[in-house]
Amino acid sequence: MITGIAHTCFITADLDRVIAFYESIGLRVAFEFKREDGTRYGAYIRAGNRNFMEFFKGDAKPADAATYQHICLEVDDIVKTVADFRAKGVAVSDPMLGSDQSWQAWLADPDGNRIELHAYTPASWQAPHL
């Protein structure tokens, strides 16, 4: 039985830069992957409860070969979150109400991976499932 999404995995050419970005928007490294010599080659970043994003250092695939579209992070207050991110210099779109009746805003990490911020409303289509 599937009980949730464990993680989403990404390849990045600059692991330090990606970690710094996600930490700048309030997420934290849960643990790292290190070789025997101590060299870090990967990291798990916690995105709430048991939800993670996994990053490994390597050569990214060309964009036209990717099927990844975006990762969606739930936020409690989209207006405040957008303002906080902008105050930290993170480019993020204005919040807008999506067709699913949930608030959304968009940004990208340093590798160009799209990130949707999502705030549920009482009318959100997801509400019966929360």
HELIX and SHEET records of a PDB file:
HELIX    1   1 LEU A   15  SER A   24  1                                  10    
HELIX    2   2 ALA A   63  ALA A   65  5                                   3    
HELIX    3   3 ILE A   78  ALA A   87  1                                  10    
HELIX    4   4 ALA A  127  HIS A  129  5                                   3    
SHEET    1   A 4 HIS A   7  THR A  12  0                                        
SHEET    2   A 4 PHE A  52  LYS A  57  1                                        
SHEET    3   A 4 ARG A  40  ARG A  46 -1                                        
SHEET    4   A 4 ARG A  28  LYS A  34 -1                                        
SHEET    1   B 4 ILE A  71  GLU A  74  0                                        
SHEET    2   B 4 ARG A 114  ALA A 119  1                                        
SHEET    3   B 4 TRP A 103  ALA A 108 -1                                        
SHEET    4   B 4 MET A  96  LEU A  97 -1                                        
END                                                                             
